[in-house]
Amino acid sequence: MEMAETRVKQWGNSLGLIIPKEIVKREDISTGDIVKVEISKEKRIDAFGLFKGAPSFNKEDEGDSDF
């Protein structure tokens, strides 16, 4: 079983997915073949305001470094 991340595109009134060529070769997929697709929408994270309320960063003294 292969897994790939791909973008949904519009063709007329339909939506479609493009199967990457590497997977097509490995799985020997041809036009007309029936394949199973598991759909899982990628969740986007809006980082703006993500750290709201978090303590501010303080510059460490040079002598306190563990490195």
N, C-alpha and C positions, 0 to 999 in steps of 0.2 A: 504494500500500500504506500502510495506517495502522498506527500503533503506539499502544498505550495500556497503562497500568498499572491493574490491577483486582484486587479481592480475591475469592478463591474462597469461594462460599457453599454451604451444604448444602440440598438439596431432597429430602426423604425419604431414600432410600438412595443418592442420586446427588449429585454436585458440579456446580456450574454457575458460569458467569461472566456478568457483565452487561456488555454493550457500551454504552459511553457514547453518549448521544443525538446528540452532535455528529458522531460517526463514522457512526452509523446514517444521518443525513441526508446527509453528504458522499458516502458509498458507496452510498446508495439501497438499504439493506438492508431486506428485508421478511420477515415470518413465513414460514418454509418455505424460505428461501434457503439454499443451501449456501455456507459460508465456510471458509477455511483459517485455522487458528490455530497460531501457533508458541508453544510452551510453554517458558518459561525461569523457573525459580524464583528469586525475589529472595533474595540471600544477606544475612543479618543480621550485623552486626558488633557484638560485645559489647565495648564500650569499657572496661569495668571491667578494670583491670590491663593495658590496652593499652600504657601507657608504663612498665611495670615495668622497672626497671634503667636508665631514661633519666636523664641528669644533671638535677639540680634547677635550677629557674629562679632566676636571680640578678637583683636589681634593678640596672638600669644607672644609672650616674652621669648626672645631668641634662646635663652638658656633653658627653657622648659621643654624643648623639643626632644622627642624620643629617638630621633634619627641621627 
